[in-house]
Amino acid sequence: MSNVQAVTDGDFESLVLKSDVPVLVDFWATWCGPCRMIAPIVEQIHGELGDKVKVMKMDIDENPATPMSLGIMSIPTVIIFKDGKPAERTVGYRPNMKGDLTAKLEALIEAPSS
């Protein structure tokens, strides 16, 4: 398994919404093929930016409340949170996803908190 931390419905608020750095959350499920395609991308981002951001994964089957409250209708969905609010949302897998997500995270790292 990866070194990306799992987040649950129970600790989502403390780990994600109250974080003082941007947080990328990968919402996934074990049966989801495209989710497995995104997993190495999420791990690479964690390896490259892990000291400046938090990178986490949430299994939507084990933790249904948070995805429902965020209006997640399909997976994989990757949401970047800043200051307790969703700042970017990416649904599905696409080429150059790593570059897009890295650029968005780096922009949020540079941006002052609101």
C-alpha positions as CSV (number, residue, x, y, z in Angstrom):
1,M,0.0,0.0,0.0
2,S,1.1,3.6,-0.5
3,N,2.5,6.0,2.0
4,V,-0.5,8.4,1.3
5,Q,-2.5,8.8,4.5
6,A,-6.1,7.5,4.6
7,V,-8.7,9.9,5.9
8,T,-12.1,8.9,7.4
9,D,-15.4,10.5,7.9
10,G,-14.4,10.8,11.6
11,D,-11.1,12.7,11.1
12,F,-11.9,14.6,7.9
13,E,-12.6,17.8,9.6
14,S,-9.5,17.8,11.8
15,L,-7.1,16.5,9.1
16,V,-8.5,18.3,6.0
17,L,-10.8,21.2,6.8
18,K,-8.7,22.5,9.7
19,S,-5.3,22.1,7.9
20,D,-3.1,25.1,7.7
21,V,-1.7,23.9,4.3
22,P,-3.5,22.9,1.1
23,V,-4.8,19.3,1.2
24,L,-5.4,17.1,-1.8
25,V,-7.9,14.3,-1.2
26,D,-8.3,11.4,-3.6
27,F,-11.8,10.0,-3.2
28,W,-11.7,6.4,-4.5
29,A,-13.0,2.8,-4.1
30,T,-11.3,-0.6,-4.4
31,W,-13.5,-1.6,-7.3
32,C,-12.8,1.5,-9.4
33,G,-10.4,1.0,-12.3
34,P,-9.7,4.6,-13.0
35,C,-9.0,5.2,-9.3
36,R,-6.1,2.7,-9.6
37,M,-4.8,4.7,-12.5
38,I,-4.8,7.9,-10.4
39,A,-3.2,6.3,-7.3
40,P,0.5,6.5,-8.6
41,I,-0.1,10.1,-9.6
42,V,-1.3,11.0,-6.1
43,E,1.7,9.1,-4.6
44,Q,4.1,11.0,-6.9
45,I,2.6,14.4,-5.9
46,H,2.9,13.3,-2.2
47,G,6.5,12.5,-2.8
48,E,7.3,15.8,-4.5
49,L,5.2,18.2,-2.5
50,G,4.6,16.2,0.7
51,D,6.3,18.7,3.0
52,K,4.3,21.7,1.7
53,V,0.9,20.1,1.3
54,K,-1.1,17.1,2.7
55,V,-2.0,14.3,0.4
56,M,-4.8,11.9,1.5
57,K,-7.1,9.2,0.2
58,M,-10.7,8.5,1.2
59,D,-12.4,5.2,0.5
60,I,-15.9,6.2,-0.3
61,D,-17.4,2.8,0.4
62,E,-16.0,2.8,4.0
63,N,-16.7,6.6,4.5
64,P,-19.9,7.5,2.7
65,A,-20.9,10.6,4.7
66,T,-18.1,13.0,3.6
67,P,-18.4,12.3,-0.2
68,M,-22.2,12.7,0.1
69,S,-21.8,16.0,1.9
70,L,-19.4,17.2,-0.8
71,G,-21.7,16.2,-3.6
72,I,-19.4,13.6,-5.1
73,M,-21.4,11.7,-7.8
74,S,-18.6,9.7,-9.5
75,I,-15.1,8.6,-8.8
76,P,-12.3,9.1,-9.0
77,T,-12.7,12.6,-7.7
78,V,-9.7,14.6,-6.5
79,I,-10.5,17.7,-4.5
80,I,-7.9,20.2,-3.3
81,F,-8.9,22.0,-0.1
82,K,-7.5,25.3,1.1
83,D,-8.6,27.1,4.3
84,G,-11.3,24.5,4.9
85,K,-13.0,24.9,1.5
86,P,-12.8,23.0,-1.8
87,A,-10.5,25.1,-4.1
88,E,-10.2,22.7,-7.1
89,R,-12.2,19.6,-8.1
90,T,-11.1,17.1,-10.8
91,V,-13.4,14.3,-11.7
92,G,-12.2,11.2,-13.6
93,Y,-8.8,10.3,-15.0
94,R,-7.1,12.3,-17.8
95,P,-3.7,12.7,-19.4
96,N,-1.4,15.2,-17.8
97,M,-3.4,15.0,-14.6
98,K,-0.2,15.1,-12.5
99,G,1.0,18.3,-14.1
100,D,-2.4,20.0,-13.7
101,L,-2.8,19.0,-10.0
102,T,0.8,19.9,-9.2
103,A,0.4,23.4,-10.8
104,K,-2.9,24.0,-8.9
105,L,-1.3,22.9,-5.6
106,E,1.8,25.0,-6.2
107,A,-0.4,28.1,-6.9
108,L,-2.3,27.5,-3.6
109,I,1.0,27.1,-1.7
110,E,2.1,30.5,-3.0
111,A,-1.3,32.2,-2.4
112,P,-1.9,33.9,0.9
113,S,-4.5,32.4,3.2
114,S,-7.9,34.1,3.1
